[in-house]
């Protein structure tokens, strides 16, 4: 699988050659074989040995198109999961919206209130709207820092899971 290290612009090819056990695999990274041994993994951090080097990694952000990780003791790194696909999407149409800018609803529901307005600055975690679903109220929060360029919901309207809520640039 091909990844792009955004911070340095380097493409990295990683393939699993052979699974030796549930914690150990032989991997190929840019044409060199390494033994990968997973020590621990709990959703937001991982410890592993690659070759003869130990790594302790914390996931800062993980989206469908990229992930940002912090290698403990070093700077954070942003990894593009599908660099060729993103290049194709960007070149195929100027009118397509970058998926990383679009805030989507995690659940279906009725829009009870809209807390944000177009051209409003928001921080990651700020409440954009309140939905009611199954007699519960759920806050839809900004997934990144930025400025709201467009709201795609109306108060009192219904939305489905994964519907666009707002465009945040």
C-alpha positions in Angstrom: 0.0 0.0 0.0 1.3 3.5 -0.8 1.3 6.3 1.7 2.5 9.9 1.4 4.3 11.6 4.3 2.8 15.1 3.8 5.4 16.9 6.0 8.3 15.9 3.7 6.4 15.0 0.5 7.9 11.5 0.4 6.0 8.5 -0.9 6.4 5.3 1.1 5.4 1.8 -0.1 4.5 -0.7 2.6 3.4 -4.3 2.0 2.8 -7.2 4.3 4.8 -10.1 2.9 3.9 -12.7 5.5 2.0 -12.8 8.8 4.0 -14.9 11.2 1.5 -14.5 14.1 -1.1 -12.1 15.3 1.6 -9.8 16.6 4.4 -10.4 14.1 4.7 -9.8 10.4 7.4 -9.6 7.7 6.9 -6.3 5.9 8.4 -4.6 2.9 9.1 -0.9 3.2 10.4 0.8 0.0 12.0 -2.5 -1.2 13.6 -3.5 2.2 12.3 -6.3 4.4 11.7 -5.7 8.1 10.3 -7.7 10.9 7.4 -5.9 12.6 6.5 -6.9 16.1 3.4 -5.2 17.7 3.9 -4.8 21.4 0.6 -3.1 22.2 -2.3 -1.3 20.5 -5.3 0.4 22.1 -7.0 2.6 19.5 -5.2 5.9 20.2 -1.6 4.6 20.7 0.7 1.8 19.6 4.0 0.4 20.6 6.0 -1.7 18.1 9.5 -2.8 17.0 10.3 -2.4 13.4 13.6 -4.0 12.5 15.7 -3.3 15.6 14.1 0.0 16.5 11.4 0.6 19.1 8.6 3.0 18.4 5.9 4.5 20.6 3.2 6.2 18.5 0.2 8.2 19.5 -2.6 8.9 17.0 -3.5 12.6 17.1 -6.1 12.6 14.3 -7.4 9.8 12.1 -9.8 10.5 9.2 -10.7 8.4 6.1 -8.1 10.2 4.0 -5.2 10.9 6.4 -3.8 10.3 9.9 -1.6 12.5 12.0 0.6 10.6 14.4 3.1 11.6 17.1 6.1 9.4 17.4 7.0 9.9 21.1 10.2 12.0 21.3 9.9 13.3 17.8 7.7 15.7 15.8 4.3 14.7 14.6 3.8 13.3 11.1 0.8 13.6 8.7 0.3 10.5 6.6 -1.9 10.6 3.4 -3.6 7.2 3.2 -4.5 7.3 -0.5 -2.2 9.9 -2.2 -3.1 8.8 -5.8 -6.8 8.8 -5.1 -6.7 12.3 -3.7 -4.7 13.5 -6.7 -7.3 12.0 -9.1 -10.2 13.6 -7.1 -8.6 17.0 -7.1 -7.8 17.0 -10.8 -11.1 15.5 -11.9 -13.2 18.5 -11.0 -12.6 21.9 -9.5 -16.2 21.9 -8.2 -15.6 18.9 -5.9 -15.4 19.7 -2.2 -12.3 18.5 -0.4 -13.6 15.7 1.9 -11.4 16.9 4.7 -13.2 20.3 4.7 -16.7 18.8 4.9 -18.3 18.2 8.4 -20.7 15.2 8.2 -23.4 14.0 10.6 -22.4 10.9 12.5 -26.1 10.0 13.1 -29.5 10.6 11.5 -31.8 13.0 13.2 -33.8 16.3 13.2 -31.9 19.6 13.4 -33.0 21.2 16.7 -30.7 24.2 16.6 -27.8 25.7 14.6 -25.2 27.3 16.8 -22.8 28.5 14.0 -23.2 31.0 11.2 -21.4 31.3 7.8 -18.0 33.2 8.0 -17.8 32.3 11.7 -14.4 31.1 13.0 -14.5 27.8 14.8 -12.1 25.6 16.8 -12.0 21.8 16.7 -14.7 20.7 19.1 -16.9 23.8 18.9 -20.7 23.0 18.6 -22.0 23.6 15.1 -25.5 22.2 15.5 -27.7 20.1 17.9 -29.6 17.1 16.5 -32.4 15.1 18.1 -32.2 11.4 17.5 -34.2 8.7 19.4 -35.3 11.3 22.0 -31.7 12.3 22.7 -29.9 15.5 21.8 -26.5 15.2 20.2 -24.0 18.0 19.5 -22.4 18.0 16.1 -18.9 19.4 16.7 -16.3 20.9 14.3 -13.8 18.4 13.2 -11.1 21.0 12.6 -10.2 24.6 13.2 -11.3 27.0 10.5 -14.0 29.3 9.1 -17.5 28.1 8.3 -17.9 28.8 4.5 -21.3 27.1 4.2 -24.0 25.5 6.3 -25.9 22.7 4.5 -28.6 22.1 7.1 -31.8 24.0 8.2 -33.3 24.2 11.6 -36.2 21.7 11.9 -34.9 19.7 8.9 -34.0 16.0 8.9 -30.6 14.7 8.0 -29.2 11.2 7.5 -26.0 9.7 8.7 -23.0 11.1 6.7 -25.0 14.0 5.3 -23.0 17.2 4.9 -23.5 19.6 7.8 -21.0 22.4 7.1 -18.0 23.3 4.9 -15.1 24.4 7.1 -12.0 25.8 5.5 
